[in-house]
């Protein structure tokens, strides 16, 4: 096993004695609190695309299975199984 020493200079004048981590953590916490106050769920719903209907999703899976059948038959079988399971529910 090889030991390596890494010298990381302390930038006390730029970041204070603690370094940049506490400031970054504080900024992330404030950003998360702000997102929660405006409704994180509504932003998530706005960013998400609507899920395809079950028959359309099954057809997409079967098309993908056809595309992967020659190169990855096991993955294609998994896609076909997922399509069949989605049609059953």
N, C-alpha and C positions, 0 to 999 in steps of 0.2 A: 504494500500500500504506500502510495506517495503522498506526502504532506505538502500542501501549497499554502504559503502565506500571501495574503492579499492586503495591500495597504490602501485603505480608503480614506482620503483626506477628509477631515471634518471642516465643513463650511459653516463655522459658527457665526460668522458675520452675516451670511445670507439667510440662514434658516433658524438661527437661534441655537441654543445648546442641544435641543432634542433632535434636531434634524427635520427633514420635510415630512416624515410620516404622521406626526400628530396633526399638522395643519391639513394634510390631505384627508385624514380620517374625519376631522371636523367638517371640512367642506363636503365630503360625501354624506355625512350624517345630515347636514343642513339641506342638501339637495333631496335626499330621501324624504325628509319631513315635509319639504315644500311640495314634492310630488304627491305625497299622501294627502296633503291639505286640498289640492285641486282635484283629487280623485284619480288615483293610479289605475283603478279598474277602467275608467272611461278612456284613459289614454291607451291602455292595452286593447280595449275593444276597437278603438279607432285604428290601431296599427294592424290588427289581425285581419286577415282575409276571411271571408265566410267559408265555412267548410262545405265541400261539395256534398250533394245528396248521396245517399247510400248507393243507388244504382250507378251513378256517375263515378263515384269513388271506386266501386268494384271494377268498372270498365277500365278506369285508369290503371288499376293494379294489374289487370289482365294484360293490358297493352305493355306495361313495363315488364311483365313476366315474359312476354314474347320477345322483347328486345334483349333481355338478359339470358334467354334460354340457351343460346349457342355458346356463350362464353362462361356463364355462371349458372349452371343448371340447378344447383342447390338453392341459390338465392331466388331463382325463378319459381321453384317449387314453394318456397316460403311466401312469395308474393301471391301465388295462386291460392294457397291456404288462407291467407289473410282476406283475399277477395271472397272466398267461400264463407268464411266466418262472418264477414260484414253483411253478406246477403241473408244469413240465417237470423241475425238479430233484428 
